[in-house]
Amino acid sequence: MSGFVFFLIPIGLAATLIILGLGIYSLAKGGAFAKANSNKLMRLRVAAQAITIALMMLFLWLVSQGA
């Protein structure tokens, strides 16, 4: 089980990085797209980051249990 969670962590990190990049690009570019989507992208980034941290904590717990 810990191997599967370990596989999901880089996916979560990549998703967080991509969403962060899109959000920063949106804020830098400005305009109608930024007004419509920058707040949504940053909320999505926070959610992706929270999920990734939860996966890391789950992995550490599984490893400490010997699973």
Gaussian input, Z-matrix of N, CA and C with variables (Angstrom, degrees):
# hf/3-21g

backbone

0 1
 N
 C     1     B1
 C     2     B2     1     A1
 N     3     B3     2     A2     1     D1
 C     4     B4     3     A3     2     D2
 C     5     B5     4     A4     3     D3
 N     6     B6     5     A5     4     D4
 C     7     B7     6     A6     5     D5
 C     8     B8     7     A7     6     D6
 N     9     B9     8     A8     7     D7
 C    10    B10     9     A9     8     D8
 C    11    B11    10    A10     9     D9
 N    12    B12    11    A11    10    D10
 C    13    B13    12    A12    11    D11
 C    14    B14    13    A13    12    D12
 N    15    B15    14    A14    13    D13
 C    16    B16    15    A15    14    D14
 C    17    B17    16    A16    15    D15
 N    18    B18    17    A17    16    D16
 C    19    B19    18    A18    17    D17
 C    20    B20    19    A19    18    D18
 N    21    B21    20    A20    19    D19
 C    22    B22    21    A21    20    D20
 C    23    B23    22    A22    21    D21
 N    24    B24    23    A23    22    D22
 C    25    B25    24    A24    23    D23
 C    26    B26    25    A25    24    D24
 N    27    B27    26    A26    25    D25
 C    28    B28    27    A27    26    D26
 C    29    B29    28    A28    27    D27
 N    30    B30    29    A29    28    D28
 C    31    B31    30    A30    29    D29
 C    32    B32    31    A31    30    D30
 N    33    B33    32    A32    31    D31
 C    34    B34    33    A33    32    D32
 C    35    B35    34    A34    33    D33
 N    36    B36    35    A35    34    D34
 C    37    B37    36    A36    35    D35
 C    38    B38    37    A37    36    D36
 N    39    B39    38    A38    37    D37
 C    40    B40    39    A39    38    D38
 C    41    B41    40    A40    39    D39
 N    42    B42    41    A41    40    D40
 C    43    B43    42    A42    41    D41
 C    44    B44    43    A43    42    D42
 N    45    B45    44    A44    43    D43
 C    46    B46    45    A45    44    D44
 C    47    B47    46    A46    45    D45
 N    48    B48    47    A47    46    D46
 C    49    B49    48    A48    47    D47
 C    50    B50    49    A49    48    D48
 N    51    B51    50    A50    49    D49
 C    52    B52    51    A51    50    D50
 C    53    B53    52    A52    51    D51
 N    54    B54    53    A53    52    D52
 C    55    B55    54    A54    53    D53
 C    56    B56    55    A55    54    D54
 N    57    B57    56    A56    55    D55
 C    58    B58    57    A57    56    D56
 C    59    B59    58    A58    57    D57
 N    60    B60    59    A59    58    D58
 C    61    B61    60    A60    59    D59
 C    62    B62    61    A61    60    D60
 N    63    B63    62    A62    61    D61
 C    64    B64    63    A63    62    D62
 C    65    B65    64    A64    63    D63
 N    66    B66    65    A65    64    D64
 C    67    B67    66    A66    65    D65
 C    68    B68    67    A67    66    D66
 N    69    B69    68    A68    67    D67
 C    70    B70    69    A69    68    D68
 C    71    B71    70    A70    69    D69
 N    72    B72    71    A71    70    D70
 C    73    B73    72    A72    71    D71
 C    74    B74    73    A73    72    D72
 N    75    B75    74    A74    73    D73
 C    76    B76    75    A75    74    D74
 C    77    B77    76    A76    75    D75
 N    78    B78    77    A77    76    D76
 C    79    B79    78    A78    77    D77
 C    80    B80    79    A79    78    D78
 N    81    B81    80    A80    79    D79
 C    82    B82    81    A81    80    D80
 C    83    B83    82    A82    81    D81
 N    84    B84    83    A83    82    D82
 C    85    B85    84    A84    83    D83
 C    86    B86    85    A85    84    D84
 N    87    B87    86    A86    85    D85
 C    88    B88    87    A87    86    D86
 C    89    B89    88    A88    87    D87
 N    90    B90    89    A89    88    D88
 C    91    B91    90    A90    89    D89
 C    92    B92    91    A91    90    D90
 N    93    B93    92    A92    91    D91
 C    94    B94    93    A93    92    D92
 C    95    B95    94    A94    93    D93
 N    96    B96    95    A95    94    D94
 C    97    B97    96    A96    95    D95
 C    98    B98    97    A97    96    D96
 N    99    B99    98    A98    97    D97
 C   100   B100    99    A99    98    D98
 C   101   B101   100   A100    99    D99
 N   102   B102   101   A101   100   D100
 C   103   B103   102   A102   101   D101
 C   104   B104   103   A103   102   D102
 N   105   B105   104   A104   103   D103
 C   106   B106   105   A105   104   D104
 C   107   B107   106   A106   105   D105
 N   108   B108   107   A107   106   D106
 C   109   B109   108   A108   107   D107
 C   110   B110   109   A109   108   D108
 N   111   B111   110   A110   109   D109
 C   112   B112   111   A111   110   D110
 C   113   B113   112   A112   111   D111
 N   114   B114   113   A113   112   D112
 C   115   B115   114   A114   113   D113
 C   116   B116   115   A115   114   D114
 N   117   B117   116   A116   115   D115
 C   118   B118   117   A117   116   D116
 C   119   B119   118   A118   117   D117
 N   120   B120   119   A119   118   D118
 C   121   B121   120   A120   119   D119
 C   122   B122   121   A121   120   D120
 N   123   B123   122   A122   121   D121
 C   124   B124   123   A123   122   D122
 C   125   B125   124   A124   123   D123
 N   126   B126   125   A125   124   D124
 C   127   B127   126   A126   125   D125
 C   128   B128   127   A127   126   D126
 N   129   B129   128   A128   127   D127
 C   130   B130   129   A129   128   D128
 C   131   B131   130   A130   129   D129
 N   132   B132   131   A131   130   D130
 C   133   B133   132   A132   131   D131
 C   134   B134   133   A133   132   D132
 N   135   B135   134   A134   133   D133
 C   136   B136   135   A135   134   D134
 C   137   B137   136   A136   135   D135
 N   138   B138   137   A137   136   D136
 C   139   B139   138   A138   137   D137
 C   140   B140   139   A139   138   D138
 N   141   B141   140   A140   139   D139
 C   142   B142   141   A141   140   D140
 C   143   B143   142   A142   141   D141
 N   144   B144   143   A143   142   D142
 C   145   B145   144   A144   143   D143
 C   146   B146   145   A145   144   D144
 N   147   B147   146   A146   145   D145
 C   148   B148   147   A147   146   D146
 C   149   B149   148   A148   147   D147
 N   150   B150   149   A149   148   D148
 C   151   B151   150   A150   149   D149
 C   152   B152   151   A151   150   D150
 N   153   B153   152   A152   151   D151
 C   154   B154   153   A153   152   D152
 C   155   B155   154   A154   153   D153
 N   156   B156   155   A155   154   D154
 C   157   B157   156   A156   155   D155
 C   158   B158   157   A157   156   D156
 N   159   B159   158   A158   157   D157
 C   160   B160   159   A159   158   D158
 C   161   B161   160   A160   159   D159
 N   162   B162   161   A161   160   D160
 C   163   B163   162   A162   161   D161
 C   164   B164   163   A163   162   D162
 N   165   B165   164   A164   163   D163
 C   166   B166   165   A165   164   D164
 C   167   B167   166   A166   165   D165
 N   168   B168   167   A167   166   D166
 C   169   B169   168   A168   167   D167
 C   170   B170   169   A169   168   D168
 N   171   B171   170   A170   169   D169
 C   172   B172   171   A171   170   D170
 C   173   B173   172   A172   171   D171
 N   174   B174   173   A173   172   D172
 C   175   B175   174   A174   173   D173
 C   176   B176   175   A175   174   D174
 N   177   B177   176   A176   175   D175
 C   178   B178   177   A177   176   D176
 C   179   B179   178   A178   177   D177
 N   180   B180   179   A179   178   D178
 C   181   B181   180   A180   179   D179
 C   182   B182   181   A181   180   D180
 N   183   B183   182   A182   181   D181
 C   184   B184   183   A183   182   D182
 C   185   B185   184   A184   183   D183
 N   186   B186   185   A185   184   D184
 C   187   B187   186   A186   185   D185
 C   188   B188   187   A187   186   D186
 N   189   B189   188   A188   187   D187
 C   190   B190   189   A189   188   D188
 C   191   B191   190   A190   189   D189
 N   192   B192   191   A191   190   D190
 C   193   B193   192   A192   191   D191
 C   194   B194   193   A193   192   D192
 N   195   B195   194   A194   193   D193
 C   196   B196   195   A195   194   D194
 C   197   B197   196   A196   195   D195
 N   198   B198   197   A197   196   D196
 C   199   B199   198   A198   197   D197
 C   200   B200   199   A199   198   D198

   B1=1.4559
   B2=1.5252
   B3=1.3479
   B4=1.4603
   B5=1.5314
   B6=1.3393
   B7=1.4619
   B8=1.5144
   B9=1.3398
   B10=1.4620
   B11=1.5284
   B12=1.3201
   B13=1.4702
   B14=1.5254
   B15=1.3451
   B16=1.4574
   B17=1.5285
   B18=1.3238
   B19=1.4625
   B20=1.5284
   B21=1.3299
   B22=1.4683
   B23=1.5296
   B24=1.3118
   B25=1.4691
   B26=1.5258
   B27=1.3510
   B28=1.4684
   B29=1.5298
   B30=1.3368
   B31=1.4668
   B32=1.5218
   B33=1.3259
   B34=1.4637
   B35=1.5145
   B36=1.3379
   B37=1.4663
   B38=1.5259
   B39=1.3357
   B40=1.4661
   B41=1.5304
   B42=1.3321
   B43=1.4649
   B44=1.5287
   B45=1.3267
   B46=1.4591
   B47=1.5266
   B48=1.3145
   B49=1.4618
   B50=1.5294
   B51=1.3141
   B52=1.4659
   B53=1.5202
   B54=1.3240
   B55=1.4695
   B56=1.5214
   B57=1.3312
   B58=1.4656
   B59=1.5197
   B60=1.3283
   B61=1.4621
   B62=1.5226
   B63=1.3260
   B64=1.4656
   B65=1.5277
   B66=1.3310
   B67=1.4596
   B68=1.5127
   B69=1.3207
   B70=1.4672
   B71=1.5221
   B72=1.3318
   B73=1.4637
   B74=1.5229
   B75=1.3285
   B76=1.4560
   B77=1.5295
   B78=1.3238
   B79=1.4630
   B80=1.5293
   B81=1.3343
   B82=1.4609
   B83=1.5229
   B84=1.3352
   B85=1.4661
   B86=1.5296
   B87=1.3218
   B88=1.4562
   B89=1.5190
   B90=1.2929
   B91=1.4543
   B92=1.5143
   B93=1.3209
   B94=1.4629
   B95=1.5266
   B96=1.3330
   B97=1.4678
   B98=1.5200
   B99=1.3165
   B100=1.4661
   B101=1.5226
   B102=1.3248
   B103=1.4594
   B104=1.5194
   B105=1.3262
   B106=1.4568
   B107=1.5268
   B108=1.3408
   B109=1.4568
   B110=1.5162
   B111=1.3136
   B112=1.4687
   B113=1.5241
   B114=1.3172
   B115=1.4594
   B116=1.5319
   B117=1.3286
   B118=1.4660
   B119=1.5263
   B120=1.3302
   B121=1.4650
   B122=1.5249
   B123=1.3160
   B124=1.4610
   B125=1.5303
   B126=1.3218
   B127=1.4651
   B128=1.5224
   B129=1.3197
   B130=1.4588
   B131=1.5197
   B132=1.3251
   B133=1.4593
   B134=1.5183
   B135=1.3136
   B136=1.4615
   B137=1.5281
   B138=1.3254
   B139=1.4662
   B140=1.5254
   B141=1.3324
   B142=1.4691
   B143=1.5278
   B144=1.3081
   B145=1.4611
   B146=1.5326
   B147=1.3123
   B148=1.4673
   B149=1.5296
   B150=1.3226
   B151=1.4604
   B152=1.5255
   B153=1.3221
   B154=1.4663
   B155=1.5296
   B156=1.3165
   B157=1.4661
   B158=1.5236
   B159=1.3319
   B160=1.4664
   B161=1.5279
   B162=1.3300
   B163=1.4657
   B164=1.5225
   B165=1.3310
   B166=1.4680
   B167=1.5250
   B168=1.3187
   B169=1.4587
   B170=1.5293
   B171=1.3360
   B172=1.4604
   B173=1.5197
   B174=1.3294
   B175=1.4578
   B176=1.5220
   B177=1.3225
   B178=1.4609
   B179=1.5279
   B180=1.3192
   B181=1.4587
   B182=1.5284
   B183=1.3411
   B184=1.4640
   B185=1.5274
   B186=1.3241
   B187=1.4524
   B188=1.5317
   B189=1.3074
   B190=1.4671
   B191=1.5272
   B192=1.3148
   B193=1.4668
   B194=1.5192
   B195=1.3273
   B196=1.4543
   B197=1.5099
   B198=1.3113
   B199=1.4725
   B200=1.5012
   A1=111.18
   A2=117.29
   A3=119.31
   A4=110.62
   A5=116.96
   A6=119.71
   A7=111.65
   A8=116.65
   A9=121.13
   A10=110.75
   A11=116.17
   A12=120.16
   A13=109.73
   A14=116.27
   A15=120.59
   A16=110.75
   A17=118.08
   A18=123.09
   A19=111.04
   A20=117.56
   A21=121.34
   A22=113.20
   A23=117.90
   A24=121.07
   A25=112.23
   A26=121.12
   A27=119.23
   A28=113.29
   A29=116.56
   A30=119.76
   A31=109.98
   A32=116.93
   A33=120.96
   A34=112.12
   A35=116.61
   A36=120.26
   A37=111.16
   A38=116.41
   A39=120.38
   A40=110.63
   A41=116.97
   A42=120.15
   A43=110.75
   A44=116.70
   A45=120.92
   A46=111.01
   A47=116.36
   A48=120.82
   A49=111.67
   A50=117.41
   A51=121.13
   A52=110.80
   A53=116.51
   A54=120.16
   A55=110.49
   A56=117.28
   A57=120.93
   A58=110.84
   A59=116.95
   A60=121.05
   A61=112.39
   A62=116.22
   A63=119.74
   A64=111.40
   A65=116.44
   A66=120.16
   A67=112.37
   A68=116.96
   A69=120.18
   A70=110.37
   A71=117.09
   A72=120.91
   A73=110.52
   A74=116.34
   A75=121.01
   A76=110.99
   A77=116.40
   A78=119.83
   A79=111.52
   A80=117.15
   A81=120.67
   A82=111.68
   A83=116.14
   A84=120.00
   A85=111.38
   A86=116.04
   A87=120.14
   A88=111.43
   A89=116.43
   A90=121.52
   A91=113.44
   A92=115.15
   A93=122.00
   A94=111.71
   A95=116.79
   A96=119.40
   A97=110.58
   A98=116.97
   A99=120.82
   A100=110.71
   A101=116.86
   A102=119.70
   A103=111.39
   A104=116.26
   A105=120.35
   A106=113.24
   A107=118.00
   A108=119.18
   A109=117.12
   A110=120.23
   A111=119.71
   A112=111.96
   A113=118.32
   A114=121.03
   A115=110.75
   A116=116.89
   A117=120.64
   A118=110.68
   A119=116.57
   A120=120.03
   A121=111.55
   A122=117.28
   A123=119.26
   A124=111.08
   A125=118.08
   A126=120.62
   A127=110.60
   A128=116.25
   A129=120.84
   A130=110.83
   A131=116.88
   A132=120.86
   A133=111.57
   A134=116.44
   A135=120.31
   A136=110.29
   A137=117.26
   A138=120.93
   A139=111.01
   A140=116.96
   A141=120.65
   A142=110.56
   A143=116.47
   A144=120.97
   A145=110.44
   A146=117.14
   A147=120.50
   A148=110.89
   A149=117.04
   A150=120.80
   A151=110.39
   A152=116.94
   A153=120.83
   A154=111.01
   A155=117.66
   A156=120.64
   A157=110.21
   A158=117.21
   A159=120.29
   A160=110.94
   A161=117.08
   A162=120.48
   A163=111.10
   A164=116.63
   A165=120.10
   A166=111.14
   A167=116.35
   A168=120.03
   A169=110.81
   A170=117.30
   A171=121.34
   A172=110.76
   A173=116.83
   A174=120.79
   A175=111.03
   A176=117.21
   A177=120.61
   A178=111.56
   A179=116.36
   A180=120.14
   A181=110.77
   A182=116.69
   A183=120.08
   A184=111.38
   A185=117.19
   A186=120.43
   A187=110.66
   A188=116.68
   A189=119.25
   A190=112.12
   A191=117.26
   A192=122.12
   A193=111.97
   A194=116.47
   A195=120.34
   A196=113.88
   A197=118.00
   A198=121.34
   A199=111.69
   D1=-39.70
   D2=-178.04
   D3=-66.44
   D4=-28.75
   D5=177.02
   D6=-65.00
   D7=-38.83
   D8=178.85
   D9=-66.51
   D10=-43.43
   D11=178.68
   D12=-65.32
   D13=-40.00
   D14=178.08
   D15=-60.92
   D16=-32.83
   D17=177.33
   D18=-70.91
   D19=-32.48
   D20=-177.97
   D21=-77.09
   D22=-25.34
   D23=-176.71
   D24=-60.80
   D25=-48.66
   D26=178.05
   D27=-62.98
   D28=-31.00
   D29=176.83
   D30=-65.73
   D31=-43.05
   D32=177.05
   D33=-64.25
   D34=-40.28
   D35=177.75
   D36=-63.64
   D37=-42.76
   D38=179.71
   D39=-65.40
   D40=-42.18
   D41=178.88
   D42=-61.86
   D43=-42.90
   D44=178.26
   D45=-61.93
   D46=-43.65
   D47=-179.82
   D48=-64.47
   D49=-42.13
   D50=179.66
   D51=-64.95
   D52=-45.45
   D53=179.49
   D54=-64.12
   D55=-41.15
   D56=177.32
   D57=-61.11
   D58=-44.58
   D59=178.52
   D60=-60.88
   D61=-43.57
   D62=178.00
   D63=-63.64
   D64=-39.59
   D65=179.20
   D66=-65.96
   D67=-43.28
   D68=178.87
   D69=-66.07
   D70=-41.64
   D71=177.36
   D72=-61.29
   D73=-41.54
   D74=179.22
   D75=-62.12
   D76=-44.63
   D77=180.00
   D78=-67.01
   D79=-37.94
   D80=-178.92
   D81=-70.09
   D82=-37.47
   D83=-177.73
   D84=-73.96
   D85=-39.53
   D86=-179.75
   D87=75.46
   D88=-162.49
   D89=177.09
   D90=83.80
   D91=-163.69
   D92=-175.63
   D93=-67.02
   D94=-37.81
   D95=-179.65
   D96=-62.96
   D97=-42.04
   D98=-179.79
   D99=-65.21
   D100=-41.38
   D101=179.78
   D102=-63.18
   D103=-37.30
   D104=-175.95
   D105=-82.43
   D106=-29.93
   D107=-167.56
   D108=-123.72
   D109=-15.47
   D110=-172.92
   D111=-62.97
   D112=-42.10
   D113=179.78
   D114=-66.58
   D115=-40.52
   D116=178.68
   D117=-64.18
   D118=-40.73
   D119=179.96
   D120=-65.42
   D121=-39.34
   D122=179.97
   D123=-70.54
   D124=-34.62
   D125=174.55
   D126=-65.88
   D127=-41.10
   D128=177.48
   D129=-64.08
   D130=-37.19
   D131=177.19
   D132=-63.43
   D133=-42.72
   D134=178.90
   D135=-63.09
   D136=-40.76
   D137=178.19
   D138=-64.45
   D139=-45.17
   D140=179.04
   D141=-63.46
   D142=-38.67
   D143=179.18
   D144=-66.29
   D145=-41.32
   D146=179.50
   D147=-65.06
   D148=-41.24
   D149=178.20
   D150=-63.79
   D151=-42.46
   D152=179.59
   D153=-63.78
   D154=-42.13
   D155=178.08
   D156=-65.02
   D157=-39.58
   D158=177.22
   D159=-62.87
   D160=-39.57
   D161=176.96
   D162=-63.84
   D163=-40.45
   D164=177.67
   D165=-62.79
   D166=-43.52
   D167=179.43
   D168=-65.64
   D169=-39.94
   D170=176.79
   D171=-62.03
   D172=-42.79
   D173=178.35
   D174=-61.21
   D175=-45.96
   D176=179.69
   D177=-62.58
   D178=-39.12
   D179=178.31
   D180=-65.95
   D181=-43.84
   D182=179.29
   D183=-63.08
   D184=-40.49
   D185=178.86
   D186=-65.68
   D187=-39.89
   D188=-179.98
   D189=-68.46
   D190=-25.59
   D191=177.77
   D192=-83.18
   D193=-10.26
   D194=179.67
   D195=84.36
   D196=16.73
   D197=-178.83
   D198=-82.80

